[in-house]
Amino acid sequence: MVFTPFYLPIVGLIALFSFSYLSIFPWMYKLQVLVMVYLFTILMPTVMIHLYRRYQGWNLIELGLRERRMVPYVISIICYFSCVYVMERLHFPHFMAAIVIAGLAVQIVCALINVWWKISTHTAAIGGMAGALFAFAEYLGFNPVWWLCLIFIVAGMVGTSRMILRQHSLGQVVGGFWVGFVCAAAAILFL
């Protein structure tokens, strides 16, 4: 459950609050940020996609077909964009908004690729975590090797589960990971 695409901005923010200079912020402030990000990146897209799926009469497997994934992508992109907009309006520190921007960039690229080819958003999300870790290691000057090893193990488990469930091929899983890695690293390093 923790490694679904929607949960990774929260996981990234918790890591940022735990292992960076942002750990000095008061707990109440961190909790408010986490609740806001939860509302925009998990609760709202999940509920709206669930309602859309029920309205269409589809089960989860039917929603996973490439042709039916565009509306959930659009819902998710709008929710993430709204979160970034609110974070910018409230003048949140750049590192916090960068995690959500990275997730937004990954989703936009995955949605564009989905027009032609079904790509794994699950591995794109965990690839985005790896890319974000790489970018933050560059910014903050720490050695990310052990954390990257952990993320690669989790990515292998997520990718394997997606193939066992017959939701994706090996190419879609690997392609998703690298799309996520590149998009997140670029979004954090260059924005």
Secondary structure, 3 states (H helix, E strand, C coil): CCCCHHHHHHHHHHHHHHHCHHHHCCHHHHHHHHHHHHHHHHHHHHHHHHHHHHHHCCCHHHHCCHHHCHHHHHHHHHHHHHHHHHHHHCCCCHHHHHHHHHHHHHHHHHHHHHCCCCCCHHHHHHHHHHHHHHHHHHHHCCCCHHHHHHHHHHHHHHHHHHHHCCCCCHHHHHHHHHHHHHHHHHHHHHC
